[in-house]
Amino acid sequence: MALTIPFGKAGMTLHADLSQAEVLTSHIGELTAADTEDGLVLAAMAAPIGSKPLAELAAGKKTCTIIISDHTRPVPSKHILPHMLAELRKGSPDIQITLLVATGFHRPTTKEELIGKLGEDIVANEAIVIHDSRDAAANVKIGVLPSGADCVIDRLAVDTDLLVAEGFIEPHFFAGFSGGRKSVLPGVCDQVTVLGNHCSKFIASPYARTGVLDGNPLHADMLAAAKMAKLAYIVNVIIDEDKKVVAAFAGDPETAHRKGCDFLLGYCQVKPERRGDIVISSNGGYPLDQNIYQSVKGLTAAESAAAEGGVLIMVSSCMDGAGGDSFYHALRDASSPQALTQEILATPQEHTKPDQWEFQILARVLCKHRVIYVTVPEQRQTILDMKMEWAPDVDAALAMARADKGEDAHLVVIPNGISVMVRE
């Protein structure tokens, strides 16, 4: 039987006998939406969790900043932002609204990407500012996080009467879940705060894993940052494999987000009956598989489902390359993943390097597993430079893995590695 694996915008077909394989998929597709995408968002906003309605929060306010997602997140903003804007102006007709793009540590979002995400009308008529974590003059310190790192965030998130955010909730490979408090940290924080929060000690924590919030030191910092920033209200959605809204949660940033996370848990936990000698995963296709950096997320799902010494196959277009110079050079220039891991763990919090968390996790995986990447041909050399192997398609990668592990090797396939939480 053939199985389509998300890859770029088109997908890639795996032609293999899967009769003896395990295919682990999220059950989010079993959700039957009770309404349209807009209807689900409106219903959530009409019954906010732990909060007054957005219009009431806006009453008497002169300014509002809405933190919105950037180009790396498939948040269906076209079904969220128009309703938030309408509610804000219902509560305060003359309110001045700024959309602050939460780029975190990513590259700036282009105008074309904003139009694709928000629509031409919003881009043409709303004030939009792209956050820059590296511009110290644009950011201001508002406190100190539990980790000891300074909490420095975009001035536009501070100098406003009301701070709110949109977003979506999905499993996250070290923050537990996306959404909620992540709009602030790392979304609109200065690099000093992002680096402090993403230090090697925190990333190495056994609680810094997919689907884990309690005891997760990164999550504790993120919650504190959101509270210091006075984030007052969120609209977060859950999307299906087609990136359509299937559930929505609005209201208090902590309680509404937690309710959404608990809801998602029931649909995306998976458990292999037997760990895979070979595990195939993806990063969910475009826009999440644009680079190797983002694709480490889907790779950790394969890691969690693999037997000791298993071969991991990552199917991700990576059309934009590595996704960060420091990320690329860390792996390329290291003598080995093991040596890189030792160097990272010896790095104190105040000296955390850009992208360190991403190459720390990738190095962790490479210390334990052979990794074969399926990307666009242009990224072959980059993959090889980063101490992994390259294959032109998933069938070729599987043949390479079976040559190593044998034709009878147990195969586990995770079509969308970022949509599941693999449990032992």
Phi, psi and omega per residue, in radians:
M1 nan 2.525 3.138
A2 -1.647 2.524 -3.133
L3 -2.324 2.287 3.117
T4 -1.534 2.184 3.099
I5 -1.782 2.306 3.080
P6 -0.977 2.300 -3.122
F7 -2.769 1.916 -3.068
G8 1.040 -2.455 -3.138
K9 -1.649 -0.268 -3.011
A10 -1.799 -0.479 -3.055
G11 1.564 2.915 3.107
M12 -2.430 2.396 -3.066
T13 -1.623 2.281 3.004
L14 -1.665 2.007 3.115
H15 -1.748 1.670 -3.095
A16 -2.691 2.714 3.036
D17 -1.350 1.891 -3.089
L18 -1.771 0.250 -3.080
S19 -1.098 -0.521 3.129
Q20 -1.846 0.068 -3.122
A21 -1.602 2.819 2.998
E22 -1.805 2.243 3.085
V23 -1.958 2.011 -3.066
L24 -1.796 2.029 -3.120
T25 -2.273 2.681 3.040
S26 -1.179 2.616 3.080
H27 -1.679 0.230 -3.126
I28 -1.090 -0.458 3.109
G29 -1.167 -0.284 3.122
E30 -1.392 -0.196 3.102
L31 -1.200 2.233 3.055
T32 -1.765 1.960 -3.115
A33 -1.097 2.262 -3.110
A34 -1.370 -0.133 -3.071
D35 -2.765 -3.113 3.029
T36 -1.209 2.953 3.110
E37 -1.028 -0.800 3.111
D38 -1.149 -0.652 3.141
G39 -1.110 -0.692 3.121
L40 -1.134 -0.725 3.122
V41 -1.148 -0.777 3.141
L42 -1.099 -0.687 3.126
A43 -1.128 -0.715 3.111
A44 -1.133 -0.712 -3.141
M45 -1.229 -0.452 3.119
A46 -1.326 -0.346 3.137
A47 -2.304 1.129 -3.059
P48 -1.091 2.567 -3.101
I49 -1.598 2.058 3.067
G50 1.151 0.453 -3.064
S51 -2.708 2.745 2.954
K52 -1.251 2.784 3.040
P53 -1.032 2.688 -3.072
L54 -1.043 -0.649 3.129
A55 -1.068 -0.663 3.116
E56 -1.222 -0.647 3.099
L57 -1.136 -0.543 -3.108
A58 -1.394 -0.339 -3.072
A59 -0.952 2.222 3.120
G60 1.403 -0.059 -3.119
K61 -1.543 2.472 3.138
K62 -1.676 -0.487 -3.102
T63 -2.366 2.644 3.079
C64 -2.568 2.393 3.000
T65 -1.949 2.210 3.047
I66 -1.839 2.065 3.055
I67 -1.394 2.162 -3.140
I68 -2.084 2.798 -3.093
S69 -1.340 2.790 3.141
D70 -1.700 -2.915 -3.023
H71 -1.223 -0.268 -3.104
T72 -1.528 -0.048 -3.085
R73 -2.035 2.231 -3.117
P74 -1.438 0.739 3.114
V75 -1.212 2.176 -3.141
P76 -1.338 1.204 -3.019
S77 -1.050 -0.484 -3.134
K78 -1.101 -0.372 3.135
H79 -1.754 0.020 -3.098
I80 -2.060 -0.983 -3.004
L81 -1.033 -0.747 -3.138
P82 -0.987 -0.617 -3.120
H83 -1.330 -0.601 3.070
M84 -1.181 -0.756 3.117
L85 -1.065 -0.743 -3.129
A86 -1.130 -0.723 3.140
E87 -1.155 -0.733 3.127
L88 -1.061 -0.763 -3.110
R89 -1.340 -0.355 3.005
K90 -1.200 -0.719 -3.124
G91 -1.357 -0.516 -3.124
S92 -2.609 1.588 -3.005
P93 -0.957 -0.539 -3.089
D94 -1.767 0.225 -3.083
I95 -1.075 2.387 3.093
Q96 -1.597 2.065 -3.031
I97 -1.930 2.329 3.036
T98 -2.093 2.282 3.042
L99 -1.627 2.064 -3.098
L100 -1.872 1.983 -3.063
V101 -1.370 2.077 -3.071
A102 -1.443 1.482 -3.127
T103 -1.428 -0.259 -3.089
G104 0.990 -2.100 3.130
F105 -1.839 0.213 -3.091
H106 -1.451 3.012 3.046
R107 -1.214 2.821 3.107
P108 -1.109 2.525 3.067
T109 -1.354 2.375 -3.121
T110 -1.438 2.856 3.109
K111 -1.074 -0.694 3.138
E112 -1.092 -0.687 3.115
E113 -1.186 -0.638 3.095
L114 -1.126 -0.726 3.127
I115 -1.112 -0.742 3.115
G116 -1.114 -0.540 -3.085
K117 -1.528 -0.722 -3.005
L118 -1.831 -0.388 -3.038
G119 1.666 2.679 -3.068
E120 -1.125 -0.604 -3.071
D121 -1.109 -0.849 -3.124
I122 -1.154 -0.744 -3.137
V123 -1.096 -0.636 -3.101
A124 -1.347 -0.505 -2.947
N125 -1.994 -0.178 -3.125
E126 -1.919 2.665 3.076
A127 -1.372 2.110 -3.085
I128 -2.180 2.263 3.102
V129 -2.207 2.363 3.125
I130 -1.693 2.111 -3.117
H131 -1.108 2.495 3.095
D132 -2.211 1.855 -3.085
S133 -1.216 -0.259 -3.082
R134 -1.742 0.033 3.137
D135 -1.750 1.645 -3.069
A136 -1.043 -0.573 -3.108
A137 -1.208 -0.385 -3.114
A138 -1.557 -0.082 -3.048
N139 -2.140 2.720 -3.050
V140 -2.440 2.496 3.125
K141 -1.355 2.313 3.129
I142 -2.126 -0.004 3.137
G143 2.854 -2.954 3.114
V144 -2.177 2.315 -3.078
L145 -1.382 2.843 3.095
P146 -0.958 -0.510 -3.141
S147 -1.260 -0.275 -3.063
G148 1.764 -0.153 3.122
A149 -1.346 2.554 3.047
D150 -1.157 2.442 3.069
C151 -1.695 1.800 -3.090
V152 -2.102 2.097 -3.055
I153 -2.268 2.938 -3.121
D154 -1.019 2.337 -3.136
R155 -0.999 -0.551 -3.128
L156 -1.185 -0.356 3.061
A157 -1.511 -0.222 -3.141
V158 -1.765 -0.834 -3.086
D159 -1.477 1.111 3.140
T160 -2.625 2.650 3.125
D161 -1.347 -0.432 -3.068
L162 -2.570 2.230 3.113
L163 -2.022 2.135 3.141
V164 -2.352 3.011 -3.087
A165 -2.673 2.643 2.948
E166 -1.926 2.942 3.131
G167 2.962 -3.051 3.061
F168 -2.422 2.777 -3.076
I169 -1.932 2.160 3.047
E170 -2.546 2.854 3.040
P171 -1.040 2.454 3.106
H172 -2.214 2.374 -2.913
F173 -1.265 -0.220 2.977
F174 -2.425 -0.293 3.092
A175 -1.650 0.021 -3.129
G176 1.556 -1.108 3.098
F177 -2.501 2.683 2.971
S178 -1.429 3.136 3.063
G179 1.496 -3.118 3.088
G180 0.980 -2.122 -3.051
R181 -1.092 -0.345 -3.139
K182 -1.189 -0.282 3.059
S183 -1.070 -0.576 3.117
V184 -1.512 -0.992 3.138
L185 -2.122 1.956 0.219
P186 -1.617 -0.061 -2.950
G187 -0.719 -0.957 -3.062
V188 -2.162 0.495 -3.140
C189 -1.647 2.735 3.011
D190 -1.209 2.741 -3.111
Q191 -1.024 -0.566 -3.129
V192 -1.089 -0.605 3.128
T193 -1.340 -0.742 3.110
V194 -1.061 -0.806 -3.121
L195 -1.115 -0.722 3.121
G196 -1.120 -0.720 -3.136
N197 -1.211 -0.590 -3.064
H198 -1.682 0.519 -3.082
C199 -1.159 2.825 -3.043
S200 -1.083 -0.640 -3.139
K201 -1.083 -0.745 -3.131
F202 -1.211 -0.759 -3.133
I203 -1.108 -0.562 -3.139
A204 -1.366 -0.171 -3.133
S205 -1.082 2.406 3.082
P206 -1.157 -0.218 3.111
Y207 -1.613 -0.147 3.100
A208 -1.517 1.236 -3.042
R209 -2.428 2.918 -3.131
T210 -1.002 2.238 3.038
G211 1.397 0.062 -3.093
V212 -1.863 2.108 3.052
L213 -1.912 -0.858 -3.112
D214 -1.137 2.194 -3.140
G215 1.466 -0.074 -3.118
N216 -1.407 1.998 -3.057
P217 -1.160 -0.528 3.097
L218 -1.184 -0.721 3.124
H219 -1.092 -0.707 -3.138
A220 -1.071 -0.741 3.082
D221 -1.108 -0.755 -3.099
M222 -1.114 -0.737 3.086
L223 -1.064 -0.771 -3.132
A224 -1.097 -0.712 3.136
A225 -1.108 -0.737 3.137
A226 -1.102 -0.677 3.133
K227 -1.221 -0.734 3.113
M228 -1.093 -0.621 -3.136
A229 -1.352 -0.160 -3.103
K230 1.083 0.691 3.006
L231 -1.067 2.094 -2.937
A232 -1.764 -0.383 -2.959
Y233 -2.870 2.492 3.071
I234 -2.327 2.709 2.863
V235 -2.174 1.921 3.122
N236 -2.056 2.463 3.141
V237 -2.107 2.831 2.975
I238 -1.982 2.343 -3.092
I239 -2.028 2.722 3.130
D240 -1.606 -2.993 -3.104
E241 -1.092 -0.425 3.106
D242 -1.575 0.149 3.119
K243 1.113 0.545 3.079
K244 -1.804 2.574 -3.127
V245 -1.167 2.214 3.072
V246 -2.098 -0.194 3.073
A247 -2.783 2.647 -3.127
A248 -2.462 2.569 -3.120
F249 -2.416 2.248 -3.114
A250 -2.311 2.667 3.070
G251 2.262 -2.472 -3.085
D252 -1.045 2.299 -3.054
P253 -0.984 -0.583 -3.116
E254 -1.526 -0.883 -3.041
T255 -1.271 -0.694 3.121
A256 -1.166 -0.711 3.121
H257 -1.128 -0.758 -3.118
R258 -1.124 -0.656 3.110
K259 -1.133 -0.674 3.089
G260 -1.140 -0.704 3.112
C261 -1.112 -0.790 3.127
D262 -1.080 -0.671 3.097
F263 -1.106 -0.786 -3.097
L264 -1.152 -0.618 3.137
L265 -0.904 -0.681 -3.086
G266 -1.188 -0.239 -3.064
Y267 -1.989 -0.302 -3.014
C268 -2.089 0.054 3.049
Q269 -1.320 2.301 3.092
V270 -2.327 2.703 -3.129
K271 -2.493 2.037 3.096
P272 -1.204 2.451 3.081
E273 -1.149 -0.514 3.130
R274 -2.596 2.362 -3.139
R275 -1.084 2.527 -3.051
G276 -1.469 2.377 2.945
D277 -1.255 -0.511 3.045
I278 -2.305 2.276 3.117
V279 -2.236 2.242 3.094
I280 -1.860 2.328 3.121
S281 -2.455 2.975 3.050
S282 -2.474 3.080 3.089
N283 -1.911 0.410 3.015
G284 1.480 0.126 -3.139
G285 1.337 -3.047 -3.116
Y286 -1.119 2.447 0.083
P287 -1.625 0.101 -3.001
L288 -1.411 -0.241 -3.114
D289 -1.910 0.602 -3.095
Q290 -1.296 -0.383 -3.124
N291 -2.629 2.934 -3.115
I292 -1.171 -0.645 -3.141
Y293 -0.934 -0.951 -3.134
Q294 -1.152 -0.517 -3.029
S295 -1.332 -0.135 3.023
V296 -1.043 -0.500 3.139
K297 -1.023 -0.951 -3.129
G298 -1.130 -0.501 3.119
L299 -1.165 -0.572 3.134
T300 -1.197 -0.438 3.043
A301 -1.165 -0.732 3.081
A302 -1.101 -0.718 3.110
E303 -0.997 -0.770 -3.086
S304 -1.193 -0.401 -3.091
A305 -1.750 0.019 -2.996
A306 -1.678 2.569 2.991
A307 -1.293 2.867 3.117
E308 -1.012 2.236 -3.136
G309 1.313 0.233 -3.132
G310 -1.195 2.776 3.090
V311 -1.669 2.238 -3.127
L312 -1.863 2.311 3.089
I313 -2.008 2.104 -3.125
M314 -1.905 2.099 -3.116
V315 -1.798 1.847 -3.026
S316 -2.738 2.210 -3.002
S317 -1.088 -0.700 3.113
C318 0.910 0.716 -3.084
M319 -1.065 -0.438 -3.138
D320 -1.645 0.110 3.077
G321 1.562 -2.543 -3.039
A322 -1.197 -0.676 -3.128
G323 1.711 0.120 3.106
G324 2.960 2.302 -3.104
D325 -1.128 -0.775 -3.109
S326 -1.165 -0.619 3.079
F327 -1.076 -0.845 -3.128
Y328 -1.102 -0.884 -3.048
H329 -1.182 -0.530 3.133
A330 -1.031 -0.798 3.140
L331 -1.328 -0.728 -3.101
R332 -1.091 -0.740 -3.007
D333 -1.529 -0.210 -3.132
A334 -1.254 2.560 3.089
S335 -1.233 -0.507 3.110
S336 -2.902 2.787 3.052
P337 -1.036 -0.604 -3.136
Q338 -1.138 -0.765 3.133
A339 -1.154 -0.670 3.117
L340 -1.132 -0.702 3.128
T341 -1.079 -0.781 3.126
Q342 -1.084 -0.694 3.125
E343 -1.120 -0.745 -3.126
I344 -1.126 -0.810 -3.086
L345 -1.136 -0.374 3.117
A346 -1.549 -0.024 -3.106
T347 -1.511 2.070 3.139
P348 -1.213 2.803 -3.070
Q349 -0.920 -0.785 -3.051
E350 -1.228 -0.134 3.122
H351 -2.031 0.327 3.086
T352 -0.983 2.352 -3.088
K353 -1.663 2.672 3.053
P354 -0.961 2.348 3.109
D355 1.186 0.147 -3.105
Q356 -0.992 -0.705 -3.101
W357 -1.058 -0.643 -3.078
E358 -1.272 -0.772 3.125
F359 -1.353 -0.324 3.014
Q360 -1.148 -0.777 -3.127
I361 -1.232 -0.732 3.117
L362 -1.102 -0.725 3.102
A363 -1.097 -0.678 3.095
R364 -1.013 -0.770 3.134
V365 -1.147 -0.777 -3.089
L366 -1.194 -0.410 3.069
C367 -1.178 -0.392 -3.036
K368 -1.964 -0.364 -2.976
H369 -2.448 2.634 2.915
R370 -1.386 2.273 -3.078
V371 -2.092 2.205 3.075
I372 -1.984 2.147 -3.130
Y373 -1.785 2.329 2.992
V374 -1.836 1.942 -3.100
T375 -2.341 -3.139 2.969
V376 -1.113 2.615 -3.047
P377 -0.990 -0.524 -3.090
E378 -1.090 -0.334 -3.076
Q379 -1.748 0.169 -3.112
R380 -0.981 -0.887 -3.074
Q381 -1.149 -0.649 3.110
T382 -1.055 -0.775 3.113
I383 -1.056 -0.797 -3.140
L384 -1.125 -0.706 3.121
D385 -1.046 -0.575 -3.071
M386 -1.579 0.362 2.987
K387 1.192 0.562 3.019
M388 -2.144 3.082 3.110
E389 -1.905 2.731 -3.071
W390 -2.095 2.536 3.032
A391 -2.412 2.574 -3.087
P392 -1.311 -0.409 3.119
D393 -2.722 2.959 -3.038
V394 -1.207 -0.548 3.101
D395 -1.129 -0.745 3.117
A396 -1.143 -0.683 3.119
A397 -1.110 -0.731 3.133
L398 -1.128 -0.673 3.092
A399 -1.088 -0.708 3.094
M400 -1.090 -0.746 -3.124
A401 -1.177 -0.707 3.141
R402 -1.209 -0.507 3.062
A403 -1.117 -0.483 3.117
D404 -1.500 -0.848 -2.977
K405 -1.714 -0.190 3.137
G406 1.697 2.692 -3.099
E407 -1.147 -0.424 -3.122
D408 -1.633 0.141 -3.138
A409 -1.042 2.456 -3.140
H410 -1.264 2.199 -3.085
L411 -1.868 2.246 3.018
V412 -2.052 2.248 -3.140
V413 -2.034 2.190 3.068
I414 -2.028 1.601 -3.036
P415 -0.929 -0.685 3.127
N416 -2.233 1.712 -3.034
G417 -1.205 -0.304 -3.141
I418 -1.676 -0.012 -3.121
S419 -1.737 -0.031 -3.078
V420 -2.189 2.778 2.965
M421 -2.100 1.932 -3.085
V422 -1.419 2.169 3.130
R423 -1.924 2.459 3.114
E424 -1.261 nan nan
